[in-house]
Amino acid sequence: MKLKLTRNLLILLVLASVNYYPQQKGSSLLLDLEKAHYKIDRNIYGHFTEHLGRCIYGGIWVGENSSIPNVRGIRKDIVEAMKKIKVPFLRWPGGCFADEYHWMDGIGPRDKRPTMINTNWGGVTEDNGFGTHEFLDLCEQVGCEPYFSGNLGSGTVRELSQWVEYVNSDDVSPMTELRKKNGRPEPWSVKFWGIGNESWGCGGDMEPDYYSDLAKRYGRFMKDFGDTRLNKIAVGPNGNDYNWTEVVMKELGNSVWGLSLHYYTWNTGEHATDVTEKSWYYSLHNTLMMNELIEKHSKIMDKYDPGKSVALVVDEWGMWHAVEPGTNPGFLYQQNTLRDALVAGINLNIFNNHCDRVKMAAIAQAVNVLQAIILTENEKMILTPTYHVFDMYKVHQDAIMIPSVLETDSISTDRGNIPNLSVSSSLDKNGKIHITVCNLSATDDENLICNLNAFSVKSCEGQILTADKLNAHNTFDDPDKVVVNSFNDFKIGKNKIEINVPKHSVVALELTGDLNLKSESIDPSKMRPGLLYKYYEGEFRRLPDFYELKPVRSGAVNNVVFPEGTPEYNYGLVFEGYIKIDRDGLYEFYLTSDDGSKLTIDNKEIILNDGLHAMIEKSGALFLNKGFHKINITFFQLGGGRGLNLKMKAPGGQKEVIDDRLLYHIEE
């Protein structure tokens, strides 16, 4: 996104004598649907649950004998609230708690589980009443994926290896039998596993090279069981520690699925409800640093992982205020205001716009801790403004991010300029466009003209989250002070929409219309079944520009398969032709290869699965109109095992190998 500073604005910045100068020149947004192909992974909308304060005990977990409605000890109202916003995953048991947690203490009969002291958070006694089975029960009730943080700080290699086996194995083994003895016959098939937490701090005060050696060792003994392939997540940097990313990526590279990033928006040390115009902008300025962090860490990751096989996992983010007066300082309980809602919206917009690298994120934390989406007090429960932002933004989950160019004026603050607006947009499987806009100004509305190429707008529906005061928040006595309302302050044009975005607000729009993307005009009578291929010899380690090389031979094949006579190593292949699409819609593609590969459709890179690696599946999606579309698959094989296949999921269909009858080429 780029900022527009007008001549008048620059003069005002020099002459004015107060702190903040919102400009009302208006903003413009160009949505380039022709370039939309990166999927916003639903896991960007994840949540973090730790044994900290009242997140678990007194929050999610009330026990089976509680008068509060529950299912096997888990609060029903919390589960229903999480289901409503489509929580994709929950991270557990920490946090700092993870590196002093020993999972075997949390299985078996609860009355026989040993206790421990939670030394990180308040020095309270932990009775281990909520353990592996209870957490996985929570995830099953919510309908979300579990994400375990393994104990690298005080645990052993064997302990973490056995945890994976206990949870995922269906083989005849001691851990499988122990799980069955504890009441779970079948494995849970948990994919996401963190190799430690904040190993640069509470997880062990390690240096990155030492951590990398440990992560290799622990990761080596974390085994795949059955069809469950582990997505191992390495400890990444604390904020702007770029050296940590450099070292860990160099040492671990593609041996892990993801690299974590932790960054919090700290305020000026006040309580959550102590919001002034100055502290409002202070917090939003800090929030916007997330964009710079992602860009700089991604640049380092690109150096070692140009194929973007390693996800950036922002699994701790959010506002960090002073705790509420009268509460335990170690419990991190804080209120949640309109400011927190803007912080959430801005962060989610940033993650959406960087979905090529950011595949997973988790706000800290889900219940009663830090920037919680839910607060409880005995039997009472309230949904915070942050919760409502997640509710508004859930439409982006697994939709296609629409690249955009935002021109907006700036607000000058004590800490530098910030943009008036933060925006992200997506295209869903039904061809609807979703735009989420945050107006960062504490004092002024902003006019936004949104231009949409290739999309004719027919109708629009809107939602808004705002309030009359910057510190507005929901309480147990007034739980609906800040809630989502309908919004209709917009005007529709043929290929544009003009929006008046109210001050300090979050707005979500859903546009319905006709999408007509450019595609090559093809004469069907010239089409012949199958794809053309070209075969190249060479010891490739990355995908080359094959079109600068001379093929050894060429021919035709029915599908994306190895042509007859292809050797075991040292070659490259290019498949070219057309794919026939029967109806308009969002099509998902899955490219699996050993070694590197790439899928291009209509000259757009949909999947890049480059580099030397074992069989890895990467996915991408694209909205396609009915007709023929140019398709291109490139592949290389150096040594070791080999494999290549391409699958597709049509709208409303199943993931399956592309039917030979859908692939064509023009006879040369």
matplotlib code that plots the C-alpha trace (Angstrom):
import matplotlib.pyplot as plt

x = [0.0, 1.3, 0.6, -0.3, 1.0, -0.5, 1.3, -1.3, -0.8, 2.9, 2.4, 0.0, 2.5, 5.1, 2.8, 0.5, 1.2, -0.9, -0.1, -2.6, -3.7, -6.2, -6.6, -10.0, -8.9, -10.4, -8.8, -8.8, -8.5, -7.8, -8.6, -6.8, -8.8, -6.7, -3.9, -5.9, -4.6, -3.1, -5.4, -6.0, -5.5, -8.2, -5.5, -4.7, -7.7, -6.5, -6.4, -4.1, -5.0, -2.5, -2.5, -2.4, -4.8, -8.4, -8.0, -8.3, -9.4, -12.3, -12.7, -12.9, -12.8, -15.4, -15.4, -18.1, -19.8, -20.2, -23.7, -22.5, -23.7, -20.9, -20.1, -17.6, -16.4, -16.0, -18.3, -21.0, -21.3, -17.6, -17.7, -20.7, -19.1, -15.9, -18.0, -19.8, -16.6, -15.2, -12.1, -9.8, -7.3, -6.4, -2.8, -2.0, -0.6, 1.5, 3.3, 5.9, 3.9, 4.6, 8.3, 7.6, 4.6, 5.0, 2.2, 2.1, 1.1, -2.1, -3.5, -5.2, -7.7, -7.8, -7.7, -4.4, -2.7, 0.3, 0.2, 2.9, 3.6, 3.0, 6.2, 5.6, 2.1, 1.3, 3.0, -0.4, -0.8, -1.6, -3.6, -3.3, -7.1, -7.1, -4.7, -4.3, -7.6, -9.5, -7.9, -8.5, -12.1, -12.4, -11.0, -13.5, -16.4, -15.4, -14.6, -11.1, -7.5, -5.3, -1.8, 0.5, 3.5, 6.2, 8.4, 11.9, 13.1, 12.8, 11.5, 13.4, 13.5, 11.8, 9.0, 8.1, 8.5, 6.1, 3.6, 3.4, 3.1, 0.4, -1.7, -1.2, -0.2, -2.5, 0.4, 0.9, 3.0, 3.2, 1.9, -1.0, -2.0, -1.7, -4.0, -6.6, -6.4, -7.2, -10.4, -9.4, -9.3, -8.5, -5.7, -6.5, -4.1, -2.8, -0.8, 0.5, 3.4, 5.6, 9.2, 9.5, 8.2, 10.2, 13.4, 15.2, 13.4, 11.3, 11.8, 15.5, 17.4, 19.0, 21.1, 19.7, 22.4, 22.0, 18.3, 18.6, 20.8, 18.2, 15.3, 17.0, 17.4, 13.9, 12.3, 14.2, 12.3, 8.9, 7.5, 4.7, 2.1, -0.3, -1.4, -0.7, 2.2, 3.5, 3.6, 6.6, 6.8, 10.2, 10.6, 11.1, 12.1, 11.0, 9.8, 12.6, 15.3, 16.3, 19.5, 17.4, 15.4, 18.7, 20.3, 17.3, 16.3, 19.9, 20.2, 16.7, 15.4, 12.7, 13.0, 10.2, 6.7, 6.7, 8.6, 6.9, 6.9, 5.8, 4.9, 2.7, 1.2, 2.3, 0.5, 2.0, 1.6, -2.0, -5.1, -7.1, -9.8, -7.5, -7.7, -6.7, -6.2, -2.5, -2.5, -4.9, -2.4, 0.5, -1.1, -2.1, 1.4, 2.9, 0.3, 1.3, 4.9, 3.6, 3.7, 7.4, 8.3, 6.5, 8.1, 11.7, 11.4, 9.9, 12.8, 15.2, 13.1, 12.9, 16.7, 16.7, 13.2, 12.3, 9.5, 7.8, 7.5, 8.0, 5.1, 5.5, 3.3, 2.4, 1.2, 1.3, 0.0, -2.4, -2.7, -0.8, -2.1, -1.6, -3.7, -7.1, -6.9, -7.3, -6.4, -3.4, -0.5, 0.4, -3.0, -2.8, -6.5, -7.5, -10.5, -11.1, -12.2, -12.8, -9.1, -8.5, -11.0, -9.0, -5.8, -7.4, -8.7, -5.4, -3.4, -5.9, -5.7, -1.9, -2.0, -4.5, -2.3, 0.8, -1.0, 1.7, 4.0, 1.7, -0.2, -1.1, -1.6, -3.0, -4.2, -3.3, -5.4, -8.9, -10.4, -9.8, -6.1, -4.6, -6.6, -9.3, -12.3, -14.3, -14.5, -16.2, -17.2, -18.7, -21.7, -21.6, -19.9, -19.4, -18.1, -15.5, -15.1, -12.2, -14.6, -16.9, -14.0, -13.2, -16.9, -16.9, -13.6, -14.4, -15.6, -11.9, -11.1, -9.9, -11.0, -8.6, -6.7, -7.2, -4.1, -4.8, -3.2, -4.4, -3.8, -4.7, -3.7, -1.7, -2.2, 0.9, 1.5, 4.3, 5.8, 5.5, 2.9, 0.2, -2.3, -5.9, -7.1, -6.1, -7.7, -7.8, -10.1, -10.9, -12.9, -14.8, -15.9, -19.2, -17.6, -18.5, -16.0, -15.3, -13.7, -12.7, -11.7, -10.4, -10.5, -7.6, -8.6, -9.9, -11.7, -12.6, -14.6, -12.9, -14.3, -13.0, -13.5, -13.0, -12.4, -12.8, -11.5, -13.3, -16.2, -19.6, -21.2, -24.9, -25.5, -23.7, -24.3, -22.3, -21.5, -19.8, -18.3, -17.8, -18.9, -19.2, -16.0, -12.6, -12.6, -16.1, -16.2, -18.6, -19.2, -21.1, -23.8, -23.8, -22.6, -23.8, -22.2, -19.9, -21.6, -21.8, -24.5, -25.7, -24.0, -25.2, -23.3, -22.0, -22.9, -22.6, -21.3, -20.8, -17.2, -16.8, -18.2, -17.8, -17.8, -17.9, -15.9, -16.8, -14.1, -12.6, -14.5, -14.2, -16.4, -17.0, -18.6, -19.9, -20.2, -22.3, -21.9, -20.4, -16.7, -15.3, -11.5, -9.4, -8.7, -7.2, -9.7, -9.6, -11.1, -12.3, -12.0, -8.2, -8.1, -6.6, -6.7, -3.7, -0.8, 2.4, 5.7, 9.3, 12.2, 15.5, 18.7, 20.6, 21.5, 19.0, 18.7, 16.0, 13.6, 15.4, 13.9, 13.3, 12.5, 16.1, 17.2, 17.0, 14.8, 16.2, 12.9, 9.2, 5.8, 2.3, 0.9, -2.6, -2.0, 0.7, 2.7, 6.3, 6.7, 7.8, 11.6, 12.1, 15.1, 15.3, 17.4, 19.0, 16.2, 13.5, 10.0, 7.6, 3.9, 1.9, -1.7, -5.2, -7.6, -11.3, -13.5, -17.2, -18.6, -17.6, -16.2, -13.3, -11.0, -8.4, -5.3, -2.9, 0.6, 2.7, 6.3, 9.8, 11.8, 10.7, 7.6, 5.4, 1.9, 0.9, -2.6, -3.4, 0.2, -0.4, 1.8, -0.7, 1.7, 5.4, 6.8, 10.5, 13.7, 15.1, 12.7, 10.7, 7.1, 5.5, 2.0, 1.4, -2.0, -3.4, -6.7, -8.0, -11.4, -12.0, -14.7, -16.1, -13.9, -10.4, -7.5, -3.8, -2.0, 1.7, 3.5, 7.3, 9.3, 12.8, 14.4, 17.9, 18.3, 16.7, 13.0, 10.8, 7.1, 4.7, 0.9, -1.7, -5.1, -8.1, -11.1, -13.9, -16.7, -18.8, -16.6, -13.9, -10.2, -9.2, -6.7, -7.6, -9.7, -7.8, -10.9, -10.3, -6.7, -6.0, -3.4, -3.4, -1.8, 1.4]
y = [0.0, 3.5, 6.8, 10.1, 13.3, 16.3, 19.7, 21.3, 18.5, 19.1, 22.8, 22.0, 19.6, 22.4, 25.2, 23.4, 23.5, 20.6, 16.9, 15.4, 16.7, 14.4, 15.4, 15.2, 15.0, 11.6, 8.2, 5.8, 2.1, 0.1, -3.6, -5.6, -8.8, -9.9, -10.6, -12.3, -15.8, -16.1, -17.7, -16.2, -19.2, -19.6, -20.3, -16.6, -16.3, -18.5, -18.1, -18.8, -20.5, -20.7, -21.9, -18.2, -16.4, -17.3, -18.4, -22.1, -22.4, -20.1, -19.4, -22.3, -25.0, -25.0, -28.7, -31.3, -30.5, -26.8, -25.1, -23.2, -25.1, -27.2, -30.3, -32.5, -29.5, -27.1, -24.0, -24.3, -20.6, -20.2, -23.1, -21.6, -18.2, -19.7, -21.7, -18.6, -16.9, -20.1, -20.4, -22.4, -23.6, -23.2, -23.0, -24.7, -25.0, -21.9, -19.6, -19.6, -22.3, -24.7, -25.0, -26.1, -28.3, -32.1, -33.6, -36.9, -35.1, -34.1, -37.5, -40.3, -39.9, -36.3, -37.1, -38.9, -36.2, -34.5, -30.8, -28.2, -24.5, -22.2, -20.2, -17.9, -16.7, -15.8, -18.7, -20.5, -24.2, -26.0, -29.2, -30.5, -31.0, -29.7, -31.7, -33.3, -35.1, -32.1, -29.7, -32.0, -32.4, -28.6, -28.5, -31.2, -29.3, -26.1, -27.9, -26.5, -27.8, -28.2, -26.7, -28.0, -26.1, -28.7, -28.4, -27.7, -25.7, -28.2, -31.3, -34.1, -35.3, -38.5, -36.7, -34.7, -37.7, -39.7, -36.9, -37.0, -40.8, -40.7, -38.3, -39.6, -43.2, -46.1, -48.6, -51.2, -49.3, -48.3, -44.8, -46.1, -48.5, -45.8, -43.5, -46.3, -47.1, -43.4, -43.7, -42.7, -45.6, -43.7, -41.1, -37.4, -36.8, -33.5, -31.7, -28.5, -28.8, -26.1, -27.0, -24.8, -21.3, -18.1, -20.0, -16.6, -15.7, -17.6, -20.8, -21.1, -17.8, -19.4, -18.0, -18.8, -21.2, -23.2, -23.3, -24.4, -27.4, -28.3, -27.9, -30.2, -32.9, -32.6, -32.4, -35.5, -37.6, -36.1, -38.8, -38.8, -41.5, -42.9, -40.2, -37.4, -35.3, -33.0, -29.3, -28.5, -24.8, -23.5, -20.7, -17.5, -14.0, -11.6, -8.6, -7.1, -9.6, -10.2, -12.0, -14.8, -15.3, -15.2, -17.9, -20.2, -20.1, -20.8, -23.8, -25.2, -24.1, -26.3, -28.9, -27.1, -26.1, -22.7, -20.1, -18.2, -14.4, -12.8, -9.1, -7.2, -3.7, -2.1, 1.0, 3.7, 1.7, 2.7, 0.6, -0.5, 2.0, 5.0, 6.1, 9.6, 10.8, 10.7, 7.1, 6.1, 7.1, 5.7, 2.3, 2.4, 3.5, 0.5, -1.8, -0.7, -1.9, -5.4, -4.6, -3.7, -6.7, -9.1, -7.5, -7.6, -11.1, -12.3, -10.9, -12.9, -16.0, -15.5, -15.7, -19.3, -20.3, -18.6, -21.1, -19.9, -23.4, -22.2, -20.3, -17.2, -18.0, -14.9, -17.0, -14.3, -10.8, -8.2, -5.4, -5.5, -3.1, -2.7, -5.2, -4.1, -2.6, -5.0, -8.1, -10.4, -8.8, -12.3, -13.0, -10.3, -9.6, -6.5, -4.8, -4.5, -1.3, 0.2, 0.8, -2.9, -3.5, -1.2, -2.9, -6.3, -5.0, -3.5, -6.6, -8.9, -6.6, -6.8, -10.6, -10.8, -8.6, -10.8, -14.2, -15.3, -15.8, -15.5, -18.7, -18.8, -16.4, -16.5, -13.5, -13.6, -14.8, -16.3, -15.8, -13.4, -12.7, -9.8, -8.9, -11.5, -12.1, -13.4, -12.2, -14.2, -13.6, -16.6, -17.6, -14.3, -14.0, -11.0, -10.7, -8.0, -5.5, -7.7, -10.7, -8.7, -7.8, -11.5, -12.0, -9.4, -10.6, -14.4, -13.9, -13.7, -17.2, -19.3, -16.6, -15.2, -12.0, -9.2, -7.2, -3.5, 0.0, 2.3, 6.1, 7.7, 10.8, 10.6, 11.6, 13.1, 11.9, 12.3, 9.0, 9.7, 9.5, 6.9, 6.3, 7.3, 3.9, 0.3, -2.0, -5.6, -7.4, -10.8, -12.8, -15.8, -19.1, -17.6, -14.7, -12.1, -9.4, -8.6, -5.3, -4.6, -1.0, 0.6, 4.3, 5.2, 8.8, 9.6, 12.7, 12.6, 10.6, 9.6, 9.2, 6.2, 5.6, 1.9, 1.0, -2.6, -3.7, -6.7, -6.5, -5.0, -4.2, -5.1, -4.8, -4.2, -5.0, -3.4, -3.8, -1.4, -1.5, 1.8, 3.8, 7.4, 7.2, 5.9, 3.9, 2.4, -1.2, -4.0, -4.8, -7.5, -4.9, -3.4, -6.3, -4.6, -1.2, -2.0, -4.3, -4.7, -2.7, -2.5, 0.1, 1.7, 5.0, 4.1, 4.7, 2.1, 2.7, 0.2, -0.6, 1.2, 2.0, 5.2, 4.8, 7.3, 5.6, 7.0, 8.1, 5.4, 2.6, -0.9, -1.4, -4.6, -4.6, -7.5, -6.8, -8.9, -8.6, -10.0, -10.9, -11.2, -11.8, -11.7, -14.9, -16.0, -16.3, -20.0, -21.7, -25.1, -26.8, -26.5, -28.3, -31.7, -33.9, -33.9, -31.7, -31.0, -31.6, -30.6, -32.6, -30.9, -32.4, -30.8, -30.9, -28.3, -27.2, -24.5, -24.1, -22.5, -20.4, -23.4, -21.1, -20.0, -23.7, -26.1, -29.2, -32.6, -33.9, -33.1, -34.8, -35.2, -36.8, -37.4, -35.7, -34.4, -37.6, -38.6, -39.3, -42.7, -43.0, -40.4, -41.2, -41.2, -38.0, -34.9, -33.5, -31.0, -31.0, -28.4, -29.3, -26.8, -26.6, -25.6, -26.6, -26.6, -25.0, -25.9, -23.1, -19.9, -20.3, -20.6, -23.5, -24.8, -26.6, -28.9, -29.5, -32.2, -32.8, -34.2, -32.0, -28.5, -27.5, -24.6, -24.2, -21.2, -20.5, -17.7, -16.5, -16.2, -18.0, -20.1, -22.4, -22.3, -25.5, -24.9, -26.3, -29.7, -31.5, -34.7, -35.0, -31.7, -30.6, -26.9, -25.3, -22.3, -21.0, -18.9, -17.6, -18.8, -18.0, -20.8, -21.6, -22.6, -21.4, -21.6, -24.0, -24.5, -26.9, -26.9, -29.5, -30.6, -33.7, -33.8, -37.1, -39.3, -39.9, -38.3, -37.5, -35.1, -34.9, -32.1, -32.2, -29.8, -29.0, -27.5, -25.5, -27.8, -30.8, -33.0, -32.8, -35.2, -35.7, -33.5, -35.5, -36.2, -34.9, -31.4, -31.1, -29.9, -28.5, -26.8, -28.9, -27.3]
z = [0.0, -0.6, 1.1, -0.7, 0.8, -0.8, -1.1, 1.3, 3.7, 3.8, 4.5, 7.3, 8.9, 9.0, 10.3, 12.7, 16.4, 17.8, 17.7, 15.1, 11.7, 10.0, 6.3, 4.6, 0.9, 0.4, -0.3, -3.3, -3.5, -6.7, -6.5, -9.1, -9.6, -12.5, -10.1, -7.4, -6.7, -3.2, -0.7, 2.8, 4.9, 7.5, 10.1, 10.1, 12.3, 15.1, 18.9, 21.7, 25.0, 27.9, 31.5, 32.5, 34.8, 34.1, 30.5, 31.2, 34.8, 35.6, 31.8, 29.4, 32.0, 34.8, 35.6, 35.1, 38.4, 37.7, 37.7, 34.6, 31.5, 30.2, 28.2, 30.0, 32.0, 29.0, 29.0, 26.4, 25.8, 25.0, 22.6, 20.8, 20.6, 19.1, 16.6, 15.4, 14.4, 12.8, 15.0, 12.8, 15.5, 19.2, 20.4, 23.7, 26.5, 26.1, 25.9, 28.6, 30.4, 27.6, 28.5, 32.0, 31.2, 31.3, 29.3, 31.1, 34.3, 32.5, 31.5, 33.3, 36.2, 37.3, 41.0, 40.5, 38.4, 40.2, 40.9, 39.9, 40.5, 37.5, 38.1, 35.1, 35.8, 39.4, 41.2, 41.4, 41.9, 38.7, 39.3, 35.7, 35.6, 32.0, 30.0, 26.6, 26.4, 27.7, 25.3, 22.3, 23.5, 23.4, 19.8, 18.7, 20.3, 18.6, 15.3, 15.1, 14.6, 17.7, 17.8, 20.5, 21.8, 22.8, 25.8, 24.5, 27.6, 30.4, 28.6, 26.9, 23.3, 24.4, 26.2, 23.1, 20.8, 23.0, 23.1, 19.3, 19.4, 22.1, 20.2, 16.6, 16.6, 15.7, 15.7, 18.4, 20.9, 24.6, 23.9, 21.8, 24.5, 27.1, 25.1, 24.7, 28.5, 29.1, 27.0, 23.5, 21.0, 17.9, 17.3, 17.0, 14.0, 15.2, 12.5, 14.1, 16.6, 17.9, 18.8, 21.9, 22.6, 22.9, 23.3, 23.1, 26.4, 28.9, 26.9, 27.7, 27.0, 24.0, 21.2, 17.7, 16.7, 19.9, 19.4, 15.8, 16.9, 19.6, 17.1, 14.6, 17.3, 18.8, 15.4, 14.1, 16.7, 16.1, 13.7, 11.2, 12.0, 9.4, 7.0, 9.4, 8.2, 11.0, 10.4, 12.7, 13.7, 14.8, 17.3, 15.4, 16.4, 19.1, 17.1, 15.1, 16.0, 12.3, 13.2, 14.8, 11.6, 9.6, 11.7, 12.1, 8.5, 7.4, 9.8, 9.6, 6.2, 4.7, 7.5, 9.3, 8.1, 9.8, 11.7, 14.5, 15.1, 18.3, 18.4, 20.8, 20.6, 23.8, 25.0, 27.2, 30.4, 31.1, 31.7, 28.6, 29.3, 29.8, 26.1, 25.1, 21.5, 22.2, 23.5, 20.7, 18.0, 20.0, 20.0, 16.3, 15.3, 17.2, 15.6, 12.1, 12.8, 12.2, 8.5, 8.5, 10.6, 8.3, 5.2, 6.6, 8.1, 4.9, 2.9, 5.0, 4.6, 0.8, 0.7, 2.1, 1.0, -2.3, -2.9, 0.3, 1.6, 5.2, 6.6, 8.8, 11.8, 13.9, 16.8, 19.5, 18.7, 20.2, 22.7, 26.0, 28.6, 32.3, 34.2, 35.6, 39.1, 41.9, 39.8, 40.1, 38.1, 36.9, 35.4, 32.7, 32.8, 30.9, 29.5, 25.7, 24.1, 20.6, 20.4, 20.7, 17.9, 15.6, 16.6, 15.7, 12.3, 11.3, 12.2, 10.3, 7.3, 7.4, 7.6, 4.7, 2.5, 3.3, 2.9, 0.4, 3.5, 6.5, 6.8, 10.4, 13.3, 16.9, 18.9, 22.6, 24.2, 23.8, 27.2, 30.1, 29.2, 27.3, 24.1, 24.8, 22.5, 25.5, 29.2, 31.9, 35.5, 37.2, 35.1, 33.0, 29.7, 27.4, 23.8, 23.4, 20.5, 19.4, 19.1, 16.9, 14.5, 14.1, 13.4, 10.7, 9.1, 9.1, 5.4, 4.4, 5.6, 2.7, 0.2, -2.4, -1.5, -4.0, -4.5, -4.0, -4.2, -1.5, -1.8, 1.5, 3.4, 6.6, 10.2, 11.8, 15.3, 17.9, 16.6, 12.9, 10.2, 10.1, 7.2, 7.6, 6.4, 6.6, 4.1, 2.8, 0.4, -0.9, -3.4, -2.0, -3.6, -4.7, -6.6, -3.9, -2.9, 0.7, 1.7, 5.3, 6.2, 9.4, 9.8, 12.2, 12.7, 16.2, 14.9, 11.2, 8.7, 5.5, 2.0, 0.1, -3.6, -4.5, -8.1, -9.2, -12.6, -14.1, -11.6, -12.2, -8.9, -8.5, -4.8, -1.5, 2.2, 5.0, 8.7, 11.1, 14.5, 16.2, 19.3, 20.5, 22.7, 22.0, 25.3, 24.8, 26.0, 26.9, 30.6, 32.4, 33.2, 29.7, 27.3, 24.1, 24.3, 21.3, 18.8, 15.0, 13.3, 9.7, 7.5, 4.3, 3.9, 0.4, -3.3, -6.0, -9.5, -12.3, -11.5, -8.2, -4.8, -2.8, 0.9, 3.8, 6.5, 9.9, 12.3, 14.6, 13.0, 11.4, 8.3, 6.3, 2.9, 0.8, -2.9, -5.3, -9.1, -12.3, -12.5, -16.0, -16.1, -19.2, -20.9, -24.2, -27.0, -28.2, -31.2, -29.7, -33.1, -32.9, -29.5, -29.2, -26.0, -23.6, -22.8, -24.7, -22.8, -23.3, -21.7, -20.6, -19.2, -16.4, -12.7, -11.5, -7.8, -8.5, -11.3, -14.2, -17.0, -19.2, -22.2, -22.3, -22.5, -25.4, -24.9, -25.7, -26.8, -26.8, -27.2, -25.8, -22.7, -21.4, -18.0, -15.7, -15.7, -16.4, -20.2, -21.1, -21.0, -18.3, -16.2, -12.4, -12.0, -13.5, -15.7, -16.1, -17.6, -18.9, -19.5, -21.6, -22.8, -21.7, -19.0, -19.8, -17.1, -17.2, -15.1, -13.3, -9.8, -7.4, -8.3, -5.9, -7.2, -5.3, -6.7, -5.1, -6.2, -5.4, -6.2, -7.4, -9.4, -10.3, -11.6, -13.8, -15.2, -17.6, -17.0, -13.3, -10.8, -8.7, -6.9, -6.4, -4.9, -5.7, -4.3, -3.3, -1.1, -0.6, -1.7, -0.6, -1.5, -2.0, -2.9, -4.6, -5.9, -8.7, -9.8, -13.4, -15.9, -18.1, -21.1, -21.9, -19.8, -20.5, -18.1, -17.5, -15.1, -14.7, -12.7, -12.1, -10.5, -9.2, -7.2, -4.7, -4.8, -7.4, -7.8, -9.5, -9.5, -9.9, -8.4, -8.5, -6.4, -8.5, -6.9, -4.7, -5.7, -4.2, -4.4, -7.2, -10.0, -13.0, -15.5, -18.7, -20.6, -19.2, -20.6, -24.2, -26.4, -29.8, -32.4, -33.7]

ax = plt.figure().add_subplot(projection="3d")
ax.plot(x, y, z, "-o")
ax.set_aspect("equal")
plt.show()
